[in-house]
Amino acid sequence: MALCLVGTMDIVARQDAPTARFSSGVQLIEVYATVTDAAGGVVTGLRPADFDVYEDGQLQHISTFAAGEAPLTVVLGVDRSSSMAGERLALAKRASQAFLRALRPDDQTMVMAISGEAEIIAPFGMDRERQIRAVGGLDPWSTTALHDATVAALDELERAGGRQALVVFSDGADRYSRTSATQVVERARRGRALIYPIVLGKERPPLLAELAVTTGGRSYLLRDARELERTLAEVAQELRAQYLLGYAPATSSQPGWRSIRVVARRPGARVRARDGYFAP
């Protein structure tokens, strides 16, 4: 399963991921990619020679590579709107607590409650057990301003830095957000976080599927809330099985959108990765 993330920076050195050192002024594009087989299982043990990375259709030289478990910076968005009342919210809280326990002590975590507003109930830096207790105290309230909450979570991740992922689940479509779907996608494209939307219900809003594809995450549609705990466990596992591919672009230096395509040279292998970035 997948996660991918692209960062563009003029760097002296990276302290939050296992990358090489570069001299000042060199632009590095970082892509986090998940590779799965035809059955959906995670493929591990690949090397740089097993990958091709293309920017705007042009093959790039992979100058940085890492496989494994660099620390994560994760925001977990929990829908606590009125429609989640009862068993759904109880199962959601239990699954969220299990997800937090599945992450490592050196991972940064934040929990955001989603209703008519985005409320940070467990900020970065809070002890993990206190975060788990904060989730347990959630009660149903208000509507689902999902667009606004998604943008707020991405803003928090941007400030925190690191290898970023947003895991968010909801039982329905957005209601009463001030932010449009187009604005949410634009914000996701300009960020670095992988987005994992999980929908409890019969239909998946097109926006959530687009966010997953755009950022290299994965979207889920669950018809039974009892599947949530297993799904969040899969996401936690996937976040641990990704590859970092870094390159200095060999394409035009003009500002604007750059497309990215990552290919794994393994029969039947499938790659999920961010589809591009904005060049400054």
N, C-alpha and C positions, 0 to 999 in steps of 0.2 A: 504494500500500500504506500501511499506517497506523501512526500512533502517536498516542496521546492521553494527556493527563495532566492531572489536576485538582489544583490546590493551593488550600487555603483558608488565608488568613492575614490578620492585622491588620498592615498594612504601612505603612511610611513610604516606601520605595522598593525596587524589585527590582534587584539588581545582576547576576543571572545569566541574564537573558533580556531581549529587546528590548521591554519593556513601558513604559507611561506611568508617571508618578509620581502617587501618591495621597496624600492627607492622612492623618495618623495616625488609626486607628480605623475606617477604611473596610475592609469585608470584600470581598476580591476572589476570585472563582472563576475559575480558569484552566483551559481545556480545549484540549488539543492534539488536532487532528483530521487525519486523512488522507482525501483525496477521490480516488476512482478512477472510471473510466468503466466501461461495460458489459463491456469487454474486460479489465478489470483494470489498465489503465494509469493512472499517477498523473496527476491533473489539477492543473495549476499555473495561476498568473495570476489567481486569484480575489480578490475584494475583499470588504470587510465587508458590502456590500449583497447579496452572493451567498449569505449565510448567515442562517439563523434558529436561535436557541438557545432551548430550552425547559427550564425547571426545574419539575418537578412539573406539567407540562402548560401552564405559563404562559410566554408569550413574554417574553424578556429583552432589555434594551438592551445591545448590544455596545459596550463603552466602550474596549476595548483590542484591537488587532489587529496581527498580524505574520505575514508569510509568509517562509519562508526557513530559514536555517541557524544558529540559535543553538547554542552549544556543547552537547555531550551529556555526560551522565554515564552510563556503560554498564558493567554487569557481564556478562561472558560466562561462562556455566556450562558446563563441559566434562565429560561423562560419561566417566570413566576406569575404570569397573567392569570386573570380569573378563570379562563377556560382550562387551566391546568389543575384546578382544585381537585382534591381527592386523591385517588390512587396514582394518577399520572404524576402529580408533583411529588408524592412520596417516593415513587420509583425514580424520578429524576434526581431527587436529592441523594438517594442511595447510590445511584450510578455516578453522580458527580463526586461523591466522597471516595468511591473506589478508584476513580480516575486520578484524583489528587494523590492517593496513596501509591498509585502505580508509577508516578513520576519520581525522579531521583532527588535526593536532598539538595544537590547543587543546581537544580532547575529553578528558575524564577516563575512564580505562579501568581495569578490574580483571578478573582472570581467577580463577575459582574452580573447582577440580577436585572433581568429584562422585563419591563412592564410598560407603563406609559412613559417611563424615563429609564435611563441607564444609571443604575446605582452600584457603585463599587462597594461590595460588602466585605471583601477580603483583599486588601491592597498588596502590591509587591512588597516583600520584606516582612510580611506577617508570618509568624510561625505556622507551619503547615497544619498542625493539629488545631490551631485556632481557626484557620481557614475552613477546615472540615466542620468544626462546630458552627461556624457562621452559616455554612450551607444548610446545616440541620435546622437552623432557626428560620428558614424562609417560609413565608405564608403567601397564599395567592392574593394578587392585587392588580387591579386596573386592566389596561389593554396591552397590545403588543407593538410598541414602536421599534420594530426590528431594524429598520434602516438606520435610524438615529443611533441605536445601540452598537451596530456594526461599525459605524464610523468612529464612535467614541472609543471602542475597543482598539481599533487600528491606531488611533492617535496615542493611546496609552502605550501600545507596543512600540511605536516609533520612538517615544521618549525613553523607553527602557533599553532599547538596543538588543544585541544578541541575536541568536537564531530563533526566529519568531514564528509562532503559530497561533491562530484563533480557532478555537473549537466552540461552536455555538449550536444550541438546539432549541427548537420552538415547535409548537403544535399547530401553527397556522401562518397565514400571510400577514404582512405588515398592516398595522392600523394606526393612523394618525401621526405618522412620522413627518417631520418637516423636510427630511432629506429624500430626494427622489431615487429611484432605482439606478438611473444613469449616473447620478452623483456618487452612489455607493461604488459602482464599478470603477469609475474614474479614480476614486480614492484608493481602492484596492490595487489598481495598476501602478499607482505612484508609491505604494508602500513596498514592504519586503516580506510581509507575513503570508504564510500558507493558510488558507481558510478551509475549515472542515465543517460545513453546515450539516446538521442532522435534523430531519423533519419528522415529527410524529403525526401521522395522519394518512389521508388517502392521496393527496397530491403534493408535489414538490414545486414551489414557486420557481419559475424559470431563472429568476435572479440568483437564487442560491446555487443552482447548478453552474451558472456562468461564473460565479465567484470562485468556485472550486477549480474549474478548468483554467481560468485566467491565472490563478496564483499557484497551481500545481498541487492543490489539496485534493480532497475527495468529498463528494456529497452522498448522503444516505437518505433513504425514505423508509421509515419504519412504520408498519401498520399496527404494531403491538408495542406498547411502552416497555414491556418486559424485555425487549431486545436491546434496550438502551445500554444497560451495563456491559453486555458483551461487545456492543459496537464501540463504546468508549475505550474498552480494553484493547480492541483492534487498533484504534487510532493511536493510543499510547505506544503500542508495539511498533506501529509504522513509523512513528516519529523517531524511533531508535534505529531504523534500518535504512538510512538514506546516504547518498553520496554527495560530496561537495566537489563541484567542478568549477575551476576558476580560469579565466582567460583575459588577456588584454586585447580588446577588439581590433581586428585588422580591417575594419570597414570605415566608412566615411566619418569624419569628426563633426559633421553637421548635427545640430541638435534635433531632437524629434524621437519618434517611436522606433524601436529596433525589435524585430521579431527574433525569437530564440526557438530552436528545435534541438532536442537531445535524442540521440539514437544509441541504443545498446546493441552491440554486435553479438547477440546471442539468439539462436533460433527461438521464435515464439515470445521473446522478451518484449514487455511493454513498459514504456517510461512515462511517468507523470512529472512535469516540471513547469515552472512559470513560462508563459508564452512570450514574454518580452519585457522591455523596460523603456523608460524615457531617458534618452541621452541628454545631459544638461547642456 
